[in-house]
Amino acid sequence: MNIGVPRYLIVGMAGLFSAYHLVLATYTLDIPRHTGPIFVAMALYAVATIISLLPYGPVRMPIWMAAFNFAIVIAITLLVANELDFGRPGGTGYASWYVAASGTLMTITSTRGRHTFAWLGIGFLVAHTVVGVGAVGPAGIFSLGIVGSASWVAVSHVLSTALAKASKDAQRFALAEREATDWQAAQEAHVHERQFRLGQTSAMALTMLRQIEESKGALTEAQRLECAYLESAIRDEIRGRKLLNDAVRDEVMTARRRGATVNLLDEGGIDDLSDDELDRVLNRLALAIHETNADKIIARTVPEGSDVAVTVVGLRSVASSESVALGQDSLEDDEVDLWLEIPRVPVTP
C-alpha cells in the first residue's frame, strides 16, 4: 500500500500519540487501588505498540501480531479496570486511559490491514463496559470514550480499504500501460521489419524488374534462371532473417548457381546473440556452405537454452545400388555430406 506519505512520518506520529496514553497513565497513578497492575498494563501496551510500529517488514500486519494486540487489549482492560472505582465522585477521569490506548492499538491494527481483530478488540471493550463494569453500564460506552475509539477504528478501516483498492487499481493501470507499451513497441518493430524487408526486396529486385519491363516479359533462359535465384534470395530474407550477412548471401548464391538447393530457417534461436557472436556464427556458416559440395543444404537455428546456435546439414543425392540393379536411375537416396553444429560461444581447445 502506497499512500504517498513517508512511512517513518506515520510511524512517528502514531508513536507520539501512543506515548500520550502512557503519560496519562503515569499522571493518574494516585487513582487506582494498586499501582502494580497499572505498571504491568503500561509495559504490555508499550511492547505491543513498539512491535506494531516497527518500520520493517510488510505493511499488512502478520496475523500473530494482530492476535497479540487483541490479547493485549483484553489484558490491559482487565488489569486497569479492576483497580478502578467507577462509582467514585467525579468519575475515574484519565485513569481510564486503557480505553483510548486500546482504541489506538486497534486503530494501528486496522490500519495495517487486520480489521477483524481491530473490531474484536472494540467489541471486547463494549462487552466489558456493559457487562463487567456494573457501576457504569451501557452509558459507559459514551462516558469512557469507547465511541471515540470505535470511530477511529471505523475511519481507519474505511481509509485503509479505500487506499488498498486505489493501490490495486494503480497496479492494474500500470500493468495495462506496460502491456500497451509492449504492444506498441511490437507493432513498431513489425512495421520497421516490414519496411526493412521491403527496402531490401526492392533493392534486390529493381534491376530485374526493369529488365522484365524493358523486354515486355520476353526473358532469355539465363534471365529466367536469374529470376529464380532472385526469388530464392528474397525468400531467404524473409525466412532466414538473422542467418544472413553478406558472406552467407554470397555463398548461398554460389551454391545455388552450381545447382544446390539451400534452405535457411531462422526460428528466433539466435536473437539473443550479440553482434560479435552473431558475426562469428554467420561467418562459420558461410565457410561451411563454401566448403561443401552437397546438393541440399539446410541451416536452422536452435532454440534458446541450447549450447548450439545453428545446425547445418548437407545432403548429397546418390543412386542406390538397388536402383541401379533394377535400372531405375531416377530413384535417388540422400547421404549426409555435411553435419555441423555451430556453438553459441567459441569452443576453447
C-alpha positions as CSV (number, residue, x, y, z in Angstrom):
1,M,0.0,0.0,0.0
2,N,1.5,3.3,-1.1
3,I,-0.3,6.3,0.2
4,G,2.3,8.9,-0.8
5,V,3.4,9.7,2.8
6,P,6.8,8.5,4.2
7,R,6.3,5.5,6.5
8,Y,8.6,6.9,9.1
9,L,6.4,10.0,9.5
10,I,3.3,8.0,10.0
11,V,5.1,5.7,12.5
12,G,6.5,8.7,14.4
13,M,3.1,10.4,14.7
14,A,1.5,7.1,15.9
15,G,4.3,6.6,18.4
16,L,3.8,10.0,19.9
17,F,0.1,9.6,20.1
18,S,0.5,6.2,21.8
19,A,3.1,7.6,24.2
20,Y,0.5,10.2,25.3
21,H,-1.6,7.4,26.8
22,L,1.3,6.3,28.9
23,V,1.7,9.9,30.1
24,L,-1.9,9.9,31.2
25,A,-1.5,6.6,33.0
26,T,1.5,8.0,34.9
27,Y,-0.3,11.2,35.7
28,T,-3.2,9.3,37.3
29,L,-1.3,6.7,39.3
30,D,-2.9,8.0,42.5
31,I,-6.4,7.0,41.4
32,P,-6.1,3.1,41.1
33,R,-6.3,1.0,44.2
34,H,-2.9,-0.6,43.4
35,T,-0.2,0.6,41.0
36,G,1.4,-2.8,40.3
37,P,-1.2,-3.9,37.7
38,I,-1.1,-0.5,36.2
39,F,2.6,-0.7,35.6
40,V,2.2,-4.2,34.1
41,A,-0.5,-2.8,31.8
42,M,1.6,0.1,30.7
43,A,4.5,-2.2,29.9
44,L,2.3,-4.6,27.9
45,Y,0.8,-1.7,26.0
46,A,4.3,-0.2,25.3
47,V,5.6,-3.5,24.0
48,A,2.6,-4.1,21.7
49,T,2.8,-0.6,20.4
50,I,6.5,-0.8,19.6
51,I,6.2,-4.2,17.9
52,S,3.2,-2.9,15.8
53,L,5.0,0.3,14.8
54,L,8.4,-1.2,13.8
55,P,9.1,0.3,10.4
56,Y,10.2,-3.1,8.9
57,G,8.5,-5.9,7.1
58,P,5.3,-5.8,5.1
59,V,2.7,-3.2,5.6
60,R,0.0,-5.8,6.3
61,M,0.4,-6.9,9.9
62,P,1.1,-10.6,10.4
63,I,-1.8,-12.5,11.9
64,W,0.2,-13.5,15.0
65,M,0.8,-9.8,15.7
66,A,-2.8,-8.9,15.3
67,A,-3.8,-11.7,17.7
68,F,-1.2,-10.5,20.2
69,N,-2.6,-7.0,20.1
70,F,-6.1,-8.3,20.7
71,A,-4.8,-10.2,23.7
72,I,-3.1,-7.1,25.0
73,V,-6.4,-5.2,24.8
74,I,-8.0,-7.8,26.9
75,A,-5.1,-7.8,29.4
76,I,-4.8,-4.1,29.9
77,T,-8.5,-3.7,30.2
78,L,-8.8,-6.3,32.9
79,L,-5.7,-5.1,34.7
80,V,-6.6,-1.4,34.8
81,A,-10.4,-1.7,35.1
82,N,-10.2,-4.0,38.1
83,E,-8.2,-1.4,40.0
84,L,-10.6,1.5,39.4
85,D,-13.6,2.6,41.3
86,F,-16.1,3.6,38.6
87,G,-18.6,4.8,41.2
88,R,-16.3,7.4,42.8
89,P,-17.4,11.0,42.8
90,G,-16.1,12.8,39.7
91,G,-15.5,9.5,37.9
92,T,-12.2,8.0,37.0
93,G,-11.0,10.8,34.8
94,Y,-7.9,10.0,32.8
95,A,-7.3,6.9,34.9
96,S,-9.4,5.0,32.3
97,W,-6.7,5.6,29.8
98,Y,-6.8,1.9,28.8
99,V,-9.9,2.7,26.6
100,A,-8.1,5.2,24.5
101,A,-5.0,3.1,24.5
102,S,-6.9,0.1,23.3
103,G,-8.6,2.2,20.7
104,T,-5.2,3.4,19.4
105,L,-3.7,-0.1,19.3
106,M,-6.8,-1.4,17.4
107,T,-6.6,1.6,15.0
108,I,-3.0,0.7,14.3
109,T,-4.0,-3.0,13.8
110,S,-6.8,-1.9,11.4
111,T,-4.5,0.5,9.5
112,R,-2.2,-2.4,8.9
113,G,-4.9,-4.5,7.3
114,R,-6.2,-6.6,10.2
115,H,-9.7,-5.2,10.5
116,T,-11.3,-8.3,12.1
117,F,-9.0,-8.3,15.1
118,A,-9.5,-4.5,15.4
119,W,-13.2,-4.8,15.7
120,L,-12.9,-7.8,18.0
121,G,-10.9,-5.5,20.3
122,I,-13.6,-2.8,20.2
123,G,-16.2,-5.4,20.8
124,F,-14.5,-6.6,23.9
125,L,-14.3,-3.1,25.2
126,V,-18.0,-2.7,24.7
127,A,-18.9,-6.0,26.3
128,H,-16.6,-5.5,29.3
129,T,-18.0,-2.0,29.9
130,V,-21.6,-3.0,29.6
131,V,-21.3,-6.3,31.5
132,G,-18.2,-6.2,33.5
133,V,-18.4,-2.6,34.9
134,G,-21.7,-2.6,36.7
135,A,-21.3,0.9,38.1
136,V,-21.2,2.3,34.6
137,G,-23.4,0.2,32.5
138,P,-24.2,0.9,28.9
139,A,-23.7,4.7,29.5
140,G,-20.0,3.9,29.9
141,I,-19.8,3.4,26.2
142,F,-20.0,7.2,25.9
143,S,-18.6,8.3,29.2
144,L,-15.4,6.2,28.9
145,G,-14.8,7.2,25.3
146,I,-15.4,3.8,23.6
147,V,-17.4,5.5,20.9
148,G,-14.4,7.6,20.1
149,S,-12.1,4.6,19.9
150,A,-14.7,2.8,17.7
151,S,-14.9,5.9,15.4
152,W,-11.1,5.9,15.0
153,V,-11.1,2.2,14.0
154,A,-14.0,2.8,11.6
155,V,-12.2,5.7,9.9
156,S,-9.0,3.6,9.7
157,H,-11.0,0.7,8.2
158,V,-12.6,2.9,5.5
159,L,-9.4,4.7,4.6
160,S,-7.2,1.6,4.5
161,T,-9.8,-0.3,2.4
162,A,-10.0,2.7,0.0
163,L,-6.3,3.0,-0.2
164,A,-5.8,-0.7,-0.8
165,K,-8.4,-0.6,-3.6
166,A,-6.7,2.5,-5.1
167,S,-3.3,0.7,-4.9
168,K,-4.7,-2.3,-6.7
169,D,-6.3,0.0,-9.4
170,A,-3.0,1.8,-9.8
171,Q,-1.2,-1.6,-10.2
172,R,-3.7,-2.7,-12.8
173,F,-3.3,0.6,-14.7
174,A,0.4,0.3,-14.6
175,L,0.2,-3.3,-15.9
176,A,-2.2,-2.1,-18.6
177,E,0.2,0.7,-19.5
178,R,3.2,-1.7,-19.7
179,E,1.2,-4.1,-21.9
180,A,0.1,-1.2,-24.2
181,T,3.7,0.0,-24.4
182,D,4.9,-3.5,-25.2
183,W,2.2,-3.9,-27.8
184,Q,3.1,-0.5,-29.4
185,A,6.8,-1.5,-29.3
186,A,6.0,-4.8,-31.0
187,Q,3.9,-3.1,-33.7
188,E,6.7,-0.5,-34.3
189,A,9.1,-3.4,-34.6
190,H,6.9,-5.2,-37.0
191,V,6.5,-2.0,-39.1
192,H,10.2,-1.4,-39.1
193,E,10.9,-5.1,-40.0
194,R,8.4,-4.9,-42.9
195,Q,9.9,-1.6,-44.1
196,F,13.4,-3.0,-43.9
197,R,12.4,-6.2,-45.8
198,L,10.5,-4.2,-48.4
199,G,13.5,-2.0,-48.9
200,Q,15.8,-5.0,-49.3
201,T,13.4,-6.7,-51.7
202,S,13.1,-3.5,-53.7
203,A,16.8,-3.1,-53.9
204,M,17.3,-6.7,-54.9
205,A,14.5,-6.9,-57.5
206,L,14.6,-3.5,-59.0
207,T,17.2,-4.3,-61.7
208,M,15.4,-7.5,-62.8
209,L,12.0,-5.8,-62.7
210,R,13.4,-3.1,-65.1
211,Q,14.7,-5.8,-67.4
212,I,11.3,-7.5,-67.4
213,E,9.6,-4.2,-68.2
214,E,12.0,-3.3,-71.0
215,S,11.7,-6.8,-72.6
216,K,7.9,-6.9,-72.2
217,G,8.3,-10.2,-70.3
218,A,10.3,-11.9,-73.1
219,L,13.2,-13.2,-71.0
220,T,16.0,-15.4,-72.0
221,E,16.7,-18.7,-70.2
222,A,19.6,-17.1,-68.4
223,Q,17.3,-14.3,-67.2
224,R,14.6,-16.7,-66.1
225,L,17.1,-18.7,-64.1
226,E,18.3,-15.4,-62.6
227,C,14.8,-14.6,-61.6
228,A,14.6,-18.0,-59.9
229,Y,17.8,-17.2,-58.0
230,L,16.4,-13.8,-57.1
231,E,13.1,-15.3,-55.8
232,S,15.1,-17.7,-53.6
233,A,17.2,-14.8,-52.3
234,I,14.1,-12.8,-51.4
235,R,12.7,-15.9,-49.6
236,D,15.9,-16.1,-47.7
237,E,15.4,-12.6,-46.4
238,I,12.0,-13.5,-45.1
239,R,12.7,-17.0,-43.7
240,G,16.4,-16.6,-42.9
241,R,16.3,-13.3,-41.1
242,K,19.4,-13.2,-38.8
243,L,21.0,-16.2,-40.6
244,L,22.1,-13.8,-43.3
245,N,25.1,-11.5,-43.7
246,D,26.9,-10.5,-46.9
247,A,29.2,-13.6,-46.7
248,V,26.3,-16.0,-46.2
249,R,24.4,-14.4,-49.1
250,D,27.3,-14.7,-51.4
251,E,28.0,-18.4,-50.6
252,V,24.3,-19.3,-50.8
253,M,24.1,-17.7,-54.2
254,T,27.2,-19.5,-55.3
255,A,25.8,-22.8,-54.1
256,R,22.6,-22.3,-56.0
257,R,24.4,-21.3,-59.2
258,R,26.1,-24.7,-59.1
259,G,22.7,-26.4,-58.7
260,A,22.4,-26.9,-55.0
261,T,19.2,-26.3,-53.0
262,V,19.7,-24.1,-50.0
263,N,17.1,-23.5,-47.2
264,L,17.8,-21.0,-44.4
265,L,15.4,-21.2,-41.4
266,D,15.6,-18.7,-38.6
267,E,13.2,-19.5,-35.8
268,G,14.4,-16.9,-33.4
269,G,17.0,-19.0,-31.7
270,I,19.9,-16.5,-32.2
271,D,18.0,-13.3,-31.4
272,D,19.9,-13.1,-28.0
273,L,23.4,-13.2,-29.5
274,S,25.5,-10.1,-29.5
275,D,26.7,-8.6,-32.8
276,D,30.2,-10.1,-32.4
277,E,28.8,-13.5,-31.5
278,L,26.4,-13.3,-34.4
279,D,29.2,-12.4,-36.9
280,R,31.2,-15.4,-35.7
281,V,28.3,-17.8,-36.2
282,L,27.4,-16.4,-39.6
283,N,31.0,-16.4,-40.9
284,R,31.3,-20.0,-39.8
285,L,28.0,-20.8,-41.6
286,A,29.3,-19.1,-44.8
287,L,32.6,-21.1,-44.6
288,A,30.6,-24.4,-44.2
289,I,28.5,-23.6,-47.3
290,H,31.6,-22.7,-49.2
291,E,33.4,-26.0,-48.3
292,T,30.6,-28.5,-49.0
293,N,29.6,-30.0,-52.4
294,A,26.2,-31.1,-51.1
295,D,23.2,-30.9,-53.3
296,K,20.9,-29.9,-50.5
297,I,21.9,-27.6,-47.7
298,I,19.7,-26.8,-44.7
299,A,20.7,-24.3,-42.0
300,R,18.4,-23.9,-39.0
301,T,18.6,-22.0,-35.7
302,V,18.4,-23.9,-32.4
303,P,16.0,-22.7,-29.7
304,E,17.5,-20.6,-26.9
305,G,18.8,-22.6,-24.0
306,S,21.0,-24.9,-26.1
307,D,24.8,-24.6,-26.4
308,V,24.3,-24.8,-30.2
309,A,23.3,-21.7,-32.2
310,V,22.9,-23.1,-35.7
311,T,22.8,-26.6,-37.2
312,V,23.9,-27.2,-40.8
313,V,23.1,-30.3,-42.8
314,G,24.3,-31.1,-46.3
315,L,22.8,-33.9,-48.3
316,R,24.2,-35.4,-51.5
317,S,22.0,-37.3,-53.8
318,V,23.3,-40.6,-54.9
319,A,21.8,-43.5,-56.9
320,S,21.2,-46.5,-54.6
321,S,22.7,-49.9,-55.6
322,E,19.3,-51.5,-55.7
323,S,18.0,-48.8,-58.1
324,V,21.0,-49.3,-60.4
325,A,20.5,-53.0,-60.4
326,L,16.9,-52.5,-61.4
327,G,17.7,-49.9,-63.9
328,Q,15.8,-47.2,-62.0
329,D,18.4,-44.5,-62.1
330,S,15.8,-41.8,-61.4
331,L,15.2,-43.1,-57.9
332,E,17.8,-41.4,-55.6
333,D,18.7,-41.6,-52.0
334,D,20.4,-38.9,-49.9
335,E,23.5,-39.4,-47.9
336,V,24.9,-36.9,-45.4
337,D,27.8,-34.9,-46.8
338,L,27.8,-32.3,-44.0
339,W,26.8,-32.2,-40.4
340,L,27.8,-29.2,-38.4
341,E,26.7,-27.6,-35.1
342,I,27.9,-24.1,-34.6
343,P,28.1,-23.3,-30.9
344,R,26.8,-20.1,-29.3
345,V,30.2,-19.4,-27.7
346,P,33.6,-20.2,-29.1
347,V,34.9,-23.6,-28.0
348,T,38.4,-23.3,-26.5
349,P,40.8,-26.1,-27.4
